[in-house]
């Protein structure tokens, strides 16, 4: 998240949506201004969504797209 980011407020709302919908999933909001960012190399712009260490979306996905990607990742982890 970046202070100058117009879409970041929506990103935080989507993160909260995921926390409610998938309580077993770890959700982290990363602030780009903090030094030593773990995923800085994956974030060319904000907002960026990362799922399982890979860039999932540059920009805010729809709640349905986000849920589908998470569900697919969860199903893939069970294989």
N, C-alpha and C positions, 0 to 999 in steps of 0.2 A: 504494500500500500504506500502511496506517495501523497504527501499533503496537497499537491497541486492536481491530483487526479480527480477528474469529474465523475468517473464511474466507480470510484473506490467505495463510496458509501453503499452502492448497490452490491458490491462484492462482499462487504461485511454482512449485509442482509442475507445474501446467498449462503455465506458460511454458516450463519445461524440456522438457516433452513436445513442445511445438510446435518448440522448437529442434532436437530430435532428429528429429522427423518431417518437418519442412520446413527443412532447413539453409540454404536461400537466403532465408528470411524473417527480417527484422529484428524482434527481440522486445525490448521494453523493459519493465522493472518500474519503475513510477513511484511514488515515495514522497511521499505527500501532505504530509508535514511539511516538505519542502524548498521554499524560496521560489522564486517564478518558474516554477511548474509549467506546462509546455507545454500540457497538456490539462486543467488545473484546471476549466475551464468545462464540461467533459463528465463530470466525476466528482462526482455528487451524493452518493454514498455508496461505501463500499468493501466488497467488491471491484467494480470496473468493468472491463470489457474493451472496448478501443477497437481498431477495425480500419479502417485507411485513413482515420484522422482522424474516424471516426464511432463513436458508442457502439454496440457490438455486443450487450453483455449487462450488465445490472445484476445482479450476483451471478455465481457461478461456473457457466459452462455445462458440460455434460458434455463429455468428450473428443471424442465423436462430433460433437456440435453445433459445437464449436470447429473441428475438422478440416473439416467441411462448409463452414463459413463461410469459412475460409481457402482451401480448394480453389476455391470459387466466386469469390472475389476474384482468385485467381491466373488462373483461366480468363477472367474478365472483363478482366483487364489485358492478356491476349494478343490481344484482339479489336481 
